[in-house]
Every structure is written in structure tokens, then in C-alpha cells.
Amino acid sequence: MVAVRSDSAFNTFKDLVEASKTKPPTVAVSGLGSSGHMGSLLLDKAGLKNKAVPFDGAAPSRAAFLGGHVDFWMPDTGDVGKLLQDKMIRLLAVLAPARSTQFPDVPVLKEMGFGAVEVYTARGFIGPPGLPREIRERLIAGIEKAMQEQEFKDWTKKMGISLYPAKGEEFEKLAKEMHGQSLMVTPLMKEAIEKK
């Protein structure tokens, strides 16, 4: 997600993009090579030039952001609930294929007319090559059933986790896309790590 403090002069994602044409804003990320770091690099596709400032984890990056040491922050959805509730931050965009179920009022970049930038932490189950089709289908059905359990839904809501389920060939396609995205930004991440 792209977050600013509630007192920020940046009211929209477009404001950040316009400001970056003069001077790239700084962004707190929770580590070199983190999903937030990847997101900050990919924001270039949406026209937002920025300077990532890496920290050793989510807590230090949040503290630097809230302390006014950077212009914006790239948190995960689970990091923002209380801050939003206390009106300490504003969310300008979510870097996902669709609006977050937890924060439905926050737009995705493509619907604002910017390039689609999607960064999220994917988790999946894989099996060995040649796994019999009936076992594969049984595993998929079991996982889908578990995701429908109320206890699981309550936990994801409590943790602020938005889910974008994919299965079978759809998950394989997603994994390949994410791998390609990672390869695209790897040289930039490597350069940032070497500078540190």
C-alpha cells in the first residue's frame, strides 16, 4: 500500500507523482529486498520516481514514517488498521489486482489511470512433478474448503489480510508473473544493497 501521514501535503497518489517530477519523495520500506522495496521500484511504472529508505523491519520503517523522516510508507495491509482508526495516516493506493476487502475505499493504481503495479506476498502449496490428478484435485478442494471456514475468515480480517485466491494453472501463471517481476527489479535491488 502507499500511505502518507494525515498531515501530509500529498492528498492523492497523483500528488506524489507530480511532486516526483521535481524531487523524488522518500519512502520507508521494511528492508532491502522486501515486498515494499520491490513496490517502491515498480512504482516507476506508474510514473512515481522515489528514493527508497530501507529499515530493519516494519516497526522501524513505521517509526521513521510517523516521525516525519520520509515522505511516504509502503506498509502491508496488516500494518495499517490501528493507524487508520486513530486517523494518523491516509492510504493513497493499494498495489494489488483489485481493491482490498479490508480497505475497499482505497483504489488500485490502474483504476486511477496509472500503470498497473501489483505487489503482494504470495503463499502457495506445490506438489512434486507427476502428482496424480485426483490427489491434486483433492488437495485443491481441501484448501478451498479450509479457506471458507469462518475461523479462517475471522483470522484474516483480524490480521488485515486481503486474499486473492488462485489455484492450479491460474496459480502457476501467477507464480511465473511474479518470478518475471522479481527478475526485472533484481538488478535495481542488487544495486541498492551494494550501495548500503
VEXDREN-2710 file (C-alpha; in Angstrom, 1 decimal):
% VEXDREN-2710
k/r/px/py/pz
1/MET/0.0/0.0/0.0
2/VAL/1.0/3.6/-0.4
3/ALA/0.5/5.6/2.8
4/VAL/1.1/9.1/3.9
5/ARG/0.7/10.8/7.3
6/SER/-2.6/12.5/7.9
7/ASP/-0.9/15.9/7.9
8/SER/0.9/15.3/4.6
9/ALA/0.5/17.7/1.7
10/PHE/0.1/14.7/-0.6
11/ASN/-3.7/14.1/-0.7
12/THR/-3.7/11.7/-3.7
13/PHE/-1.3/9.4/-5.5
14/LYS/-1.3/11.9/-8.3
15/ASP/0.1/14.5/-5.9
16/LEU/3.1/12.2/-5.2
17/VAL/3.6/11.6/-8.9
18/GLU/3.6/15.3/-9.7
19/ALA/6.0/16.1/-6.8
20/SER/8.4/13.4/-8.0
21/LYS/8.9/15.2/-11.3
22/THR/10.7/17.9/-9.4
23/LYS/12.2/15.9/-6.5
24/PRO/11.7/12.2/-5.8
25/PRO/9.9/11.7/-2.5
26/THR/11.5/9.4/0.1
27/VAL/9.7/6.2/1.1
28/ALA/10.2/4.0/4.1
29/VAL/10.5/0.3/3.3
30/SER/10.9/-2.6/5.8
31/GLY/14.2/-3.8/4.3
32/LEU/16.3/-4.1/1.2
33/GLY/14.7/-6.8/-1.0
34/SER/11.3/-6.7/0.9
35/SER/8.0/-6.5/-0.9
36/GLY/7.8/-2.8/0.0
37/HIS/11.2/-2.3/-1.6
38/MET/10.0/-4.1/-4.7
39/GLY/6.9/-2.0/-4.8
40/SER/8.9/1.2/-4.5
41/LEU/10.9/0.2/-7.5
42/LEU/7.9/-0.8/-9.5
43/LEU/6.1/2.5/-8.8
44/ASP/8.4/3.9/-11.5
45/LYS/6.0/2.1/-14.0
46/ALA/3.2/4.4/-12.6
47/GLY/5.4/7.5/-13.1
48/LEU/6.4/7.8/-9.4
49/LYS/10.1/8.3/-9.1
50/ASN/11.1/7.8/-5.5
51/LYS/14.0/7.2/-3.2
52/ALA/13.6/4.1/-1.0
53/VAL/14.9/4.3/2.6
54/PRO/15.3/0.8/3.9
55/PHE/14.9/-0.1/7.6
56/ASP/15.4/-3.3/9.5
57/GLY/11.8/-4.4/9.7
58/ALA/8.3/-3.0/9.7
59/ALA/8.4/-1.3/13.2
60/PRO/11.5/0.9/12.4
61/SER/10.1/1.9/9.0
62/ARG/6.8/2.8/10.6
63/ALA/8.5/4.8/13.3
64/ALA/10.6/6.8/10.7
65/PHE/7.5/7.4/8.6
66/LEU/5.4/8.5/11.6
67/GLY/8.2/10.7/12.8
68/GLY/8.3/12.6/9.5
69/HIS/11.7/11.4/8.4
70/VAL/10.3/10.2/5.0
71/ASP/7.5/11.4/2.7
72/PHE/5.5/8.1/2.4
73/TRP/5.5/4.5/3.5
74/MET/4.9/1.1/1.8
75/PRO/3.2/-1.0/4.5
76/ASP/1.4/-4.3/4.2
77/THR/-2.3/-4.3/4.8
78/GLY/-1.8/-5.8/8.3
79/ASP/0.3/-2.8/9.4
80/VAL/-2.3/0.0/8.9
81/GLY/-5.6/-0.8/10.7
82/LYS/-4.9/0.9/14.1
83/LEU/-3.1/3.9/12.4
84/LEU/-6.2/4.4/10.2
85/GLN/-8.5/4.1/13.1
86/ASP/-6.5/6.7/15.0
87/LYS/-6.5/9.0/11.9
88/MET/-2.7/9.1/11.8
89/ILE/-2.4/8.1/8.2
90/ARG/-4.2/8.2/4.8
91/LEU/-4.0/5.4/2.2
92/LEU/-3.5/6.6/-1.3
93/ALA/-3.3/3.4/-3.2
94/VAL/-3.1/-0.4/-2.9
95/LEU/-0.7/-2.3/-5.1
96/ALA/-3.0/-5.2/-5.9
97/PRO/-5.0/-6.6/-8.7
98/ALA/-8.3/-5.4/-7.1
99/ARG/-9.3/-3.3/-4.1
100/SER/-8.6/-4.7/-0.7
101/THR/-11.5/-6.3/1.0
102/GLN/-10.3/-4.7/4.2
103/PHE/-9.9/-1.2/2.7
104/PRO/-12.5/-1.1/-0.1
105/ASP/-12.3/2.7/-0.4
106/VAL/-8.6/2.7/-1.4
107/PRO/-8.2/2.5/-5.2
108/VAL/-5.7/0.4/-7.2
109/LEU/-3.3/2.3/-9.5
110/LYS/-4.8/1.0/-12.8
111/GLU/-8.3/2.4/-11.9
112/MET/-6.7/5.8/-11.3
113/GLY/-5.2/5.8/-14.8
114/PHE/-1.7/4.8/-13.8
115/GLY/0.2/1.7/-14.9
116/ALA/-0.9/-1.5/-13.1
117/VAL/1.5/-2.2/-10.3
118/GLU/0.8/-5.3/-8.3
119/VAL/3.0/-6.4/-5.3
120/TYR/1.8/-8.8/-2.8
121/THR/3.1/-11.7/-0.7
122/ALA/2.0/-14.9/-2.3
123/ARG/1.8/-18.2/-0.4
124/GLY/1.1/-21.5/-2.1
125/PHE/1.2/-25.2/-1.9
126/ILE/3.1/-27.2/-4.5
127/GLY/3.4/-30.8/-5.2
128/PRO/6.1/-33.0/-6.9
129/PRO/6.1/-33.4/-10.7
130/GLY/3.8/-36.2/-11.8
131/LEU/1.4/-35.8/-8.9
132/PRO/-1.7/-37.8/-9.8
133/ARG/-4.6/-35.6/-10.9
134/GLU/-7.0/-37.0/-8.4
135/ILE/-4.7/-36.2/-5.5
136/ARG/-4.1/-32.7/-6.9
137/GLU/-7.8/-32.0/-7.1
138/ARG/-8.4/-33.4/-3.6
139/LEU/-5.7/-31.1/-2.2
140/ILE/-7.1/-28.1/-4.0
141/ALA/-10.7/-28.9/-2.8
142/GLY/-9.3/-29.2/0.8
143/ILE/-7.5/-25.9/0.7
144/GLU/-10.6/-24.2/-0.8
145/LYS/-12.8/-25.7/2.0
146/ALA/-10.4/-24.5/4.7
147/MET/-10.4/-21.0/3.3
148/GLN/-14.2/-21.0/3.6
149/GLU/-14.1/-21.8/7.4
150/GLN/-15.4/-18.9/9.5
151/GLU/-12.4/-19.2/11.8
152/PHE/-10.0/-18.6/8.9
153/LYS/-12.1/-15.7/7.6
154/ASP/-12.2/-14.1/11.0
155/TRP/-8.4/-14.5/11.4
156/THR/-7.7/-12.9/8.0
157/LYS/-10.0/-10.0/8.9
158/LYS/-8.4/-9.5/12.3
159/MET/-4.9/-9.6/10.7
160/GLY/-5.9/-7.2/7.9
161/ILE/-5.1/-9.7/5.2
162/SER/-6.7/-9.5/1.8
163/LEU/-6.9/-12.7/-0.1
164/TYR/-6.7/-13.1/-3.9
165/PRO/-7.0/-16.9/-4.3
166/ALA/-5.6/-18.7/-7.3
167/LYS/-5.4/-22.4/-8.0
168/GLY/-4.0/-24.8/-10.5
169/GLU/-2.9/-23.3/-13.8
170/GLU/-4.0/-19.9/-12.5
171/PHE/-1.6/-20.1/-9.6
172/GLU/1.2/-21.4/-11.9
173/LYS/0.6/-18.4/-14.2
174/LEU/0.7/-16.0/-11.2
175/ALA/4.0/-17.6/-9.9
176/LYS/5.6/-17.1/-13.3
177/GLU/4.4/-13.5/-13.5
178/MET/5.8/-12.8/-10.0
179/HIS/9.1/-14.5/-10.9
180/GLY/9.4/-12.3/-14.0
181/GLN/8.6/-9.2/-12.0
182/SER/11.3/-10.2/-9.5
183/LEU/13.9/-10.7/-12.3
184/MET/13.0/-7.3/-13.6
185/VAL/13.8/-5.5/-10.4
186/THR/16.6/-7.7/-9.1
187/PRO/19.4/-5.6/-10.7
188/LEU/17.9/-2.5/-9.1
189/MET/17.7/-4.2/-5.7
190/LYS/21.2/-5.5/-6.1
191/GLU/22.4/-2.0/-6.8
192/ALA/20.6/-0.7/-3.7
193/ILE/22.1/-3.5/-1.5
194/GLU/25.6/-2.9/-2.8
195/LYS/25.3/0.9/-2.0
196/LYS/24.4/0.1/1.6
END
